[in-house]
Amino acid sequence: MKHSIYGEPYAGDTKYVALCRLLQSIYRVKCKQAIRPYVCRDRHYYYGNYIANGETSGANFLEDYIFEYAKHRVANKKSYETIGQDRLFNNLLSSQPMAFNLFCPLRHMVEHNREAATEVLRAALPKYRIARVVDVDLEFIPSNYEKLTGDKSAMDAIIKFEDELGRSCFIAIETKYSEALGTNEASNKELAVKVAEKLKCFNSDIAKRVENKDVKLTQIYRNFLLSEAYGIYSGAESYSLVLAPEIHPSTDREVRSLRDELNDDFKYKIDSLSLESFVEGVLAKCPDAYRSCFERFRERYLMFDKARSIQQSL
């Protein structure tokens, strides 16, 4: 089948996902990477967001040290971790490599210039009153997750810090790009409800609402429960944050659905922020050594007007 250098459209894409897919194919063309065919029984499909041999080329990553860290995580993957090798190296559209491209530079900054990392994250996340960044990690699942919630839903990133009162804190971050927050419910709803009741973070009728299917314990609920349980276990003040593009169609609705079920003492713990705002905050205080990486991140993932312009010409 004939297709443009940007690949062929996927029939199931919404207008928003089609823009994201095209923007990643624009990046692929810029990197001079061929499309890896998507093999189905009837024929080969040429979706522009797939590449081949990313495990050796590192084309899905914006810096060599990000690629090296990705390889390290795959080589040392723990049995309970959910890192997908092909997704990480060869799917340009996936939010997993996007999270690596966004947070590995911050992790690298913490290791080499903690004061700069603190200043950058204080500018990007002013709500959290960050006084000192302690650590930035990716695809984080507490090793004792089975005792906490029984759910190995990974935090895409976690920022550990001390706040202005000297308290240990962390932000559990979920990053979204083309996909919506997951609709898969907790595998053990009974246990999840028990955890929710123990934490006393939800309205008192949460068990009944889950039983009546008024509330589904989907990914955003599972992530929040794990964050809160880990906060109690580690003795840290916990926060949950969803990062997604401004035009992401479902983030605000999904965050609002969770917040509405929380009691008043916990509503402040869940929030959303646009990727555009986060990146602009980072760039406002970013050391020169990292500026190019975040500018390329913005160009690769967030320049939707570029995709719209090319879309009109196809």
C-alpha positions as CSV (number, residue, x, y, z in Angstrom):
1,M,0.0,0.0,0.0
2,K,1.3,3.5,-0.8
3,H,1.8,5.9,2.0
4,S,3.5,9.2,2.7
5,I,6.9,9.5,4.4
6,Y,4.8,10.0,7.6
7,G,3.1,6.6,7.3
8,E,-0.5,5.7,6.9
9,P,-3.4,6.8,9.2
10,Y,-4.8,4.4,11.8
11,A,-8.5,4.0,11.3
12,G,-9.2,3.9,15.1
13,D,-7.5,7.2,15.9
14,T,-9.4,10.2,17.3
15,K,-8.4,13.5,15.8
16,Y,-6.3,14.2,18.9
17,V,-4.4,10.8,18.7
18,A,-3.9,11.3,15.0
19,L,-2.2,14.6,15.7
20,C,0.1,12.9,18.3
21,R,0.9,10.0,16.0
22,L,1.8,12.4,13.1
23,L,3.9,14.6,15.4
24,Q,5.9,11.5,16.4
25,S,6.3,10.5,12.7
26,I,7.6,14.0,11.9
27,Y,10.2,13.3,14.6
28,R,11.0,9.9,13.1
29,V,11.5,11.5,9.6
30,K,13.8,14.1,11.2
31,C,15.8,11.3,12.8
32,K,16.0,9.4,9.4
33,Q,14.4,6.3,10.8
34,A,12.4,3.9,8.6
35,I,8.9,2.8,9.6
36,R,8.8,-0.7,11.1
37,P,5.7,-2.4,9.6
38,Y,3.0,-3.4,12.0
39,V,2.3,-7.0,11.0
40,C,-1.3,-8.2,11.0
41,R,-2.9,-11.3,9.5
42,D,-4.3,-9.5,6.5
43,R,-1.3,-7.2,5.6
44,H,1.4,-5.0,6.9
45,Y,0.4,-1.6,8.2
46,Y,2.8,1.4,8.1
47,Y,2.0,3.5,11.1
48,G,4.6,6.3,11.3
49,N,5.3,6.0,15.1
50,Y,7.0,2.7,14.9
51,I,10.8,2.2,14.4
52,A,13.0,-0.8,14.2
53,N,16.2,-1.5,16.2
54,G,15.7,1.3,18.7
55,E,17.5,-1.0,21.2
56,T,20.7,-0.2,19.3
57,S,20.1,3.2,17.7
58,G,18.6,4.9,20.8
59,A,16.5,7.0,18.4
60,N,13.5,7.2,20.8
61,F,15.6,9.2,23.3
62,L,16.7,12.8,23.3
63,E,20.1,12.3,24.9
64,D,22.6,9.5,25.1
65,Y,22.4,9.3,28.9
66,I,18.7,8.8,28.7
67,F,19.2,5.9,26.3
68,E,21.9,4.4,28.6
69,Y,19.5,4.7,31.6
70,A,16.7,3.0,29.6
71,K,19.0,0.1,28.7
72,H,20.1,-0.1,32.4
73,R,16.5,-0.3,33.5
74,V,15.6,-3.0,31.0
75,A,18.7,-5.1,31.8
76,N,18.0,-4.8,35.6
77,K,14.2,-5.1,35.4
78,K,12.7,-6.5,38.6
79,S,10.1,-9.2,38.4
80,Y,7.3,-6.9,39.4
81,E,8.2,-4.0,37.1
82,T,6.1,-3.1,34.1
83,I,8.7,-1.7,31.7
84,G,8.0,-2.8,28.2
85,Q,11.2,-3.2,26.1
86,D,9.7,-2.8,22.6
87,R,7.4,0.0,23.8
88,L,10.3,1.8,25.4
89,F,12.7,1.6,22.5
90,N,10.6,1.3,19.3
91,N,7.2,3.0,19.9
92,L,7.7,6.8,19.5
93,L,4.1,7.4,20.5
94,S,4.3,5.7,23.9
95,S,4.1,7.8,27.1
96,Q,6.8,5.6,28.7
97,P,9.7,6.8,26.6
98,M,8.2,10.3,26.8
99,A,8.5,10.1,30.6
100,F,12.1,9.0,30.3
101,N,12.8,11.9,28.0
102,L,11.2,14.4,30.4
103,F,12.5,13.1,33.8
104,C,15.9,11.5,33.0
105,P,17.4,15.0,32.4
106,L,16.0,16.0,35.8
107,R,17.4,12.9,37.4
108,H,20.7,13.6,35.8
109,M,20.6,17.1,37.1
110,V,19.9,15.9,40.6
111,E,23.0,13.7,40.4
112,H,25.3,16.5,39.1
113,N,23.8,19.7,40.4
114,R,21.2,19.2,43.1
115,E,20.9,23.0,43.7
116,A,20.0,23.6,40.1
117,A,17.5,20.7,40.0
118,T,15.8,22.2,43.1
119,E,15.6,25.6,41.5
120,V,14.2,24.1,38.2
121,L,11.6,22.0,39.9
122,R,10.6,24.8,42.3
123,A,9.8,26.9,39.2
124,A,8.0,24.1,37.3
125,L,6.0,23.0,40.3
126,P,5.4,26.1,42.5
127,K,2.4,24.6,44.3
128,Y,4.6,22.1,46.2
129,R,6.9,24.5,48.1
130,I,10.0,22.4,47.2
131,A,13.0,23.4,49.4
132,R,15.4,20.6,48.4
133,V,15.1,17.9,45.8
134,V,16.2,14.5,47.1
135,D,15.6,12.2,44.2
136,V,13.9,11.7,40.8
137,D,13.1,8.2,39.7
138,L,11.1,6.6,36.9
139,E,8.8,3.6,36.6
140,F,8.7,3.4,40.3
141,I,6.8,0.6,42.1
142,P,7.5,0.1,45.9
143,S,9.1,-3.3,46.5
144,N,6.4,-4.0,49.1
145,Y,3.5,-3.0,46.8
146,E,1.7,-6.3,47.7
147,K,1.5,-5.2,51.3
148,L,0.5,-1.6,50.4
149,T,-2.3,-2.1,47.9
150,G,-1.6,-5.4,46.1
151,D,-1.5,-3.4,42.9
152,K,1.7,-2.9,40.8
153,S,0.6,0.2,39.0
154,A,3.8,2.0,38.5
155,M,4.4,5.7,39.1
156,D,5.7,7.0,35.8
157,A,8.0,9.3,37.8
158,I,8.5,10.1,41.4
159,I,10.0,13.3,42.7
160,K,11.2,13.1,46.3
161,F,11.9,16.4,48.1
162,E,11.9,18.2,51.4
163,D,9.4,21.0,51.7
164,E,9.8,24.4,53.4
165,L,8.8,22.9,56.7
166,G,11.5,20.3,56.5
167,R,9.1,17.4,55.8
168,S,9.9,14.5,53.6
169,C,7.5,14.6,50.6
170,F,7.1,13.1,47.2
171,I,5.0,13.7,44.1
172,A,3.8,10.5,42.3
173,I,3.5,11.5,38.6
174,E,1.4,10.0,35.9
175,T,2.3,11.1,32.4
176,K,-0.1,10.9,29.5
177,Y,0.4,11.6,25.8
178,S,-2.0,10.1,23.3
179,E,-3.7,7.6,25.6
180,A,-6.4,8.3,28.2
181,L,-5.9,7.2,31.8
182,G,-6.4,3.5,32.0
183,T,-9.8,2.0,32.3
184,N,-8.7,-1.3,33.8
185,E,-10.1,-1.7,37.3
186,A,-8.2,-3.0,40.3
187,S,-7.7,-6.7,40.0
188,N,-8.7,-7.1,43.6
189,K,-11.5,-4.6,44.2
190,E,-12.2,-5.9,47.7
191,L,-8.6,-5.3,48.8
192,A,-8.6,-1.8,47.1
193,V,-11.8,-0.8,49.0
194,K,-10.3,-2.0,52.3
195,V,-7.2,0.1,51.6
196,A,-9.4,3.1,50.7
197,E,-11.4,2.7,53.9
198,K,-8.2,2.3,56.0
199,L,-6.6,5.4,54.5
200,K,-9.9,7.3,55.1
201,C,-9.2,9.4,52.1
202,F,-12.5,8.7,50.3
203,N,-16.1,9.6,51.2
204,S,-17.5,7.2,53.7
205,D,-19.8,5.5,51.2
206,I,-17.0,4.5,48.8
207,A,-17.5,0.7,49.4
208,K,-21.2,1.0,48.5
209,R,-20.5,3.1,45.5
210,V,-18.0,0.6,44.2
211,E,-20.4,-2.3,44.9
212,N,-23.1,-0.4,43.0
213,K,-20.7,0.3,40.1
214,D,-21.2,4.1,40.6
215,V,-17.4,4.2,41.0
216,K,-14.9,2.1,39.1
217,L,-11.5,1.7,40.6
218,T,-9.6,2.6,37.4
219,Q,-6.0,3.5,37.0
220,I,-6.3,7.0,38.5
221,Y,-7.8,5.5,41.7
222,R,-5.3,2.7,41.8
223,N,-2.4,5.2,41.4
224,F,-3.7,7.4,44.1
225,L,-4.2,4.6,46.6
226,L,-0.7,3.4,46.0
227,S,0.7,6.9,46.4
228,E,-1.1,7.4,49.7
229,A,-0.2,4.0,51.1
230,Y,3.4,4.4,50.2
231,G,3.4,7.9,51.8
232,I,2.2,6.4,55.1
233,Y,4.8,3.5,54.8
234,S,7.7,5.9,54.1
235,G,6.6,8.6,56.5
236,A,6.3,11.2,53.7
237,E,3.7,13.7,52.6
238,S,2.3,12.3,49.4
239,Y,0.9,14.1,46.3
240,S,-0.4,12.8,43.0
241,L,0.0,14.7,39.7
242,V,-1.1,14.0,36.2
243,L,0.9,15.6,33.4
244,A,-0.6,15.7,29.9
245,P,-0.7,18.1,26.9
246,E,-3.1,21.0,27.2
247,I,-5.4,19.6,24.5
248,H,-5.5,16.1,26.0
249,P,-9.2,15.3,25.9
250,S,-9.8,13.4,29.1
251,T,-7.3,14.4,31.8
252,D,-9.3,17.1,33.5
253,R,-12.4,15.0,33.6
254,E,-10.6,12.0,35.0
255,V,-8.9,14.0,37.7
256,R,-12.1,15.7,38.6
257,S,-13.9,12.3,38.9
258,L,-11.4,11.2,41.5
259,R,-11.3,14.4,43.4
260,D,-15.1,14.4,43.7
261,E,-14.9,11.0,45.6
262,L,-12.2,12.2,48.0
263,N,-13.2,13.8,51.3
264,D,-12.2,17.4,51.8
265,D,-9.0,16.7,53.7
266,F,-7.5,14.8,50.7
267,K,-8.8,16.8,47.6
268,Y,-5.6,18.9,47.5
269,K,-3.5,15.8,47.0
270,I,-4.5,15.2,43.4
271,D,-3.9,17.7,40.6
272,S,-3.2,18.0,36.9
273,L,-0.8,20.2,35.1
274,S,-0.2,20.7,31.4
275,L,3.0,19.4,29.9
276,E,3.4,22.8,28.3
277,S,3.3,24.6,31.6
278,F,5.7,22.1,33.2
279,V,8.2,22.4,30.4
280,E,8.0,26.2,30.4
281,G,8.6,26.2,34.1
282,V,11.7,24.0,33.6
283,L,13.1,26.2,30.9
284,A,12.6,29.3,33.0
285,K,15.4,28.2,35.3
286,C,17.1,25.5,33.3
287,P,21.0,25.4,33.2
288,D,22.4,25.9,29.7
289,A,23.6,22.3,29.6
290,Y,20.1,21.0,29.7
291,R,18.2,23.6,27.8
292,S,18.5,22.0,24.4
293,C,17.1,18.7,25.6
294,F,13.9,20.4,27.0
295,E,13.5,22.5,23.9
296,R,13.7,19.4,21.8
297,F,11.2,17.7,24.0
298,R,8.8,20.6,23.5
299,E,9.3,20.5,19.7
300,R,8.9,16.7,19.5
301,Y,5.9,16.3,21.7
302,L,4.0,19.6,22.0
303,M,4.2,21.4,18.6
304,F,0.7,20.4,17.5
305,D,0.4,23.3,15.1
306,K,3.3,21.7,13.1
307,A,1.3,18.5,12.8
308,R,-1.9,20.3,11.9
309,S,0.0,22.1,9.1
310,I,1.4,18.9,7.6
311,Q,-1.9,17.1,8.1
312,Q,-3.7,19.7,5.9
313,S,-1.1,19.1,3.1
314,L,-1.5,15.3,3.1
